[in-house]
Amino acid sequence: MPVDRFISVINPAATYDLTDLATVKDELAIATNDTTKDAFLSRAISQASAAIGNYCNRVFQVETIQEVVYPTMDAFPYQVTGNIAPLRLMRWPFVTNIVTIATSGNTTAGATVIPVSSTTGVVVGQPIAATGIPVGTYVVGWAVNTSITISSGTTAAIASGSTLTLGMTIAVSSLGTLSTLTNGTDYLPDANTGLVTRLDSQTAYPTSWPATQIVAIYQAGYATIPLDIVDATLRVVTGRFVGRGRDPLLKSQEQPGIGHQTYWIGTAPGVRGAFTEEVADLLDNYRIPVTG
């Protein structure tokens, strides 16, 4: 079923580099105290990371995403609204550190700090759901086993002992009002595929999503960048380094400045677009197809 989507990043990654300067210098056998090439290498890391992200059509780092989904309704929605099953979100893998904790003291309406007795599993950027907390709220800070600071003020008092769910929140609209669902009871997310299955409230069996507004707040990306993606990034950066200043289209040269020179026309053999075949092969496992 066709859907319209509106995606925004509500807590971006600190960096989009796919490796770091220390790893690149180790790969090139450059001493850590040699900083003469750091500016070039740092620039090459960012440029190679951007090229790989564009080639794969994805962001590898963990970000907190808000995705608003509007399934296309039938011609007469008041008669037949249609459905979708299951719901596919645009970013994956999901971060699976979904935790449930309880408040340790009353929180008044409008407060952004919630007292808790435990902060095990809490990380900055996690969506947070509970009665009285607006849809789209996420964790902006926390103090060990003391409190959690959230991005939005609560809309109602949260009593001591109330349950807070962190990690993913999904809300569906009914008559214009968003209602937050419970992970594991109302839906099941598949971390590796981006699919979210709706569960029937009576039978707990999979069912379809209604053709109504769905708001999903979730974290997606790799907490640790996969080793083969790091490998591909290192190959691109080291290739840039060893070929620095050289014309990449120069095929052969005899008696520089006196003899003749030949150049490649078009893509050089063994290169697929911006990458060599071995780099492209490493990346293809992570590439998301683009469809019209």
Rosetta blueprint (number, residue, H / E / L):
1 M L
2 P L
3 V E
4 D E
5 R E
6 F E
7 I E
8 S E
9 V E
10 I E
11 N E
12 P L
13 A L
14 A L
15 T L
16 Y L
17 D L
18 L L
19 T L
20 D L
21 L H
22 A H
23 T H
24 V H
25 K H
26 D H
27 E H
28 L L
29 A L
30 I L
31 A L
32 T L
33 N L
34 D L
35 T L
36 T L
37 K L
38 D H
39 A H
40 F H
41 L H
42 S H
43 R H
44 A H
45 I H
46 S H
47 Q H
48 A H
49 S H
50 A H
51 A H
52 I H
53 G H
54 N H
55 Y H
56 C H
57 N L
58 R L
59 V L
60 F L
61 Q L
62 V L
63 E E
64 T E
65 I E
66 Q E
67 E E
68 V E
69 V E
70 Y E
71 P E
72 T L
73 M L
74 D L
75 A L
76 F L
77 P L
78 Y L
79 Q L
80 V L
81 T L
82 G L
83 N E
84 I E
85 A L
86 P L
87 L E
88 R E
89 L L
90 M L
91 R L
92 W L
93 P L
94 F E
95 V L
96 T L
97 N L
98 I L
99 V E
100 T E
101 I E
102 A E
103 T E
104 S L
105 G L
106 N L
107 T E
108 T L
109 A L
110 G L
111 A L
112 T L
113 V E
114 I E
115 P E
116 V E
117 S L
118 S L
119 T L
120 T L
121 G L
122 V L
123 V L
124 V L
125 G L
126 Q L
127 P E
128 I E
129 A E
130 A L
131 T L
132 G L
133 I L
134 P L
135 V L
136 G L
137 T L
138 Y E
139 V E
140 V E
141 G E
142 W E
143 A E
144 V L
145 N L
146 T L
147 S E
148 I E
149 T E
150 I E
151 S L
152 S L
153 G L
154 T L
155 T L
156 A L
157 A L
158 I E
159 A L
160 S L
161 G L
162 S L
163 T E
164 L E
165 T E
166 L E
167 G L
168 M E
169 T E
170 I E
171 A E
172 V E
173 S E
174 S E
175 L L
176 G L
177 T E
178 L E
179 S E
180 T E
181 L L
182 T L
183 N E
184 G L
185 T L
186 D L
187 Y E
188 L E
189 P E
190 D L
191 A L
192 N L
193 T L
194 G L
195 L E
196 V E
197 T E
198 R E
199 L E
200 D L
201 S L
202 Q L
203 T L
204 A L
205 Y L
206 P E
207 T E
208 S L
209 W E
210 P E
211 A L
212 T L
213 Q L
214 I E
215 V E
216 A E
217 I E
218 Y E
219 Q E
220 A E
221 G L
222 Y L
223 A L
224 T L
225 I L
226 P L
227 L H
228 D H
229 I H
230 V H
231 D H
232 A H
233 T H
234 L H
235 R H
236 V H
237 V H
238 T H
239 G H
240 R H
241 F H
242 V H
243 G L
244 R L
245 G L
246 R L
247 D L
248 P L
249 L L
250 L E
251 K E
252 S E
253 Q E
254 E L
255 Q L
256 P L
257 G L
258 I L
259 G L
260 H L
261 Q E
262 T E
263 Y E
264 W L
265 I L
266 G L
267 T L
268 A L
269 P L
270 G L
271 V E
272 R E
273 G L
274 A L
275 F E
276 T E
277 E H
278 E H
279 V H
280 A H
281 D H
282 L H
283 L H
284 D H
285 N L
286 Y L
287 R L
288 I L
289 P L
290 V L
291 T L
292 G L
